[in-house]
Amino acid sequence: MRWLRDPTRDGVGRLPLSYRIMRRFFRFLTNIWFREINIVDDENLPPEGGVLFITWHPSGLIDPMLMMATLPGKLTTVAKHTLFKLPILSHMLRASGVVPIERPQDSADKDASRARNKATLSGLSDRLGDGGRVLIFPEGVTHADSEVKRVRSGAARMLLAARRKAAADGTAEPQLVPIGLHYSESQTFRERAAVVIERAMDLPPIPLSIADQIEQDELDRQWVHEVTEAIEVELRRANLSTTSWRERTMIWKGRSLAYAEKQRLSGGSLVKPTYAESVLGARRLRAGWEYMAKEDPHLTQQLADDCESHFAELTSRGITPYDIDARPDKITVFGYCKALVIWLWALVWMFGLVTWGAIVGNYVPYKSNGLLSWLMKKQSIQPSVLGSIKVLSAVVFFPLWWMLASAFMTWSLLDAASPINELLLSHWLLESITQLPSILVFTAFLLWWPISARIHLKLYARLVRGWRDVKQWNVWKDEETDWSSLVERQRDLAARLVENGSGLVLPGDEDWVDPPTGMDDSSVVKLRSV
């Protein structure tokens, strides 16, 4: 994973130590939580001036942690004030540069709440005007919906004040940069994530300052309203927002069919794309699909119905589209045995010092975290909130257990009352271990538990991939499945998808031009000239 470098322009000093420590900690956590993290289009970052980053909010605390881990520079993040009521979390948030925003509906005194929010936004605007970087989630709430929720006006109001300050100070104008935030499954351990840095939004000039305060307020409200509407469109475009999870699932599965068909046409072998490539493929399909739905709704609906029927049949059989595309022409005993041997080899390597250290140092907090998640599910907690609870409880459970386990192991090795110490003293070669400084032994174990867990995760990933391959071969060997019919139907659907897209100029093509700010991709899709 290549993390982006912090800006080195004039006037930007070194990041505070507390921020660097927390960012390193968040990078450590996100690297464990996700097996793959992609940062895309970082060349879109403005070279100077303040930056207001905006994105949607589908996964609670996971979202700001991933943003802080991936976006360069000191990031000031806006979060709801109720998070600061939790003792441990509040200290972590403040060290991370997070500032509280108080929603009026969460306060008994709404007027006082609005006044405090106004002061907070004013301070953030000053920070932006001075060249700082701020992250805000304009929806105002975390959610698990497939579509971007209604955007609040706070981001636009903050930017307006920041641009006025920059103009008065003669500094670079602050920019508004949308972020595409994509998860294969944010609430599931070891899934994939992509952070796509979109181009800065092209916004109308800020209203001129005039003497009539009433007219000034009206002009400002019109500007804020126009920019807020543009932000909502940009968030929908950047995050591939859809009206339902059914539609979003259709787009992602259709993307995999089109990808496999293009690989076949090019004569290349079928290799799983990176998650960033998958996101681009889904964006292309979404843009082309919405364009064709307007130009030829009957044809598009027929293709959608055929795809949905095919995917439903695969689901009922426990088969994925990838199982069909990756299925070899000949199912041999050698291929199955090869997959089995690879899995067994990974299983053998799992049982060693690394796994022993990972189990001792992480099994108890891991199961405690799982138990807490199970209890939360019984309470019908929202999935987006559940992910936050998993991460927050892990931050508490794991370090606490590492300290307890390290203290116990230090006592076991060095204390005369320990049977392990007595065993070590019985052999001249091991006796030197009992003479080590206790602080050295404690620190070594404290570092070993998380390190062994990281190494264990890599071994575990190989084991899981091997087991998936074995199960895939078992699926392929099922003679009751009419594979020829499924393959023929899926390739027909894939060919129809590729044929529709090949005649269009879509995102990622050399002649593609991003839509103007406030317009979705489908608005600039066009037929390719012959």
Order of alpha helices (4+ residues) and beta strands (2+ residues): alpha-beta-beta-alpha-beta-alpha-beta-alpha-beta-alpha-beta-beta-alpha-alpha-alpha-alpha-alpha-alpha-alpha-alpha-alpha-alpha-alpha-beta-beta
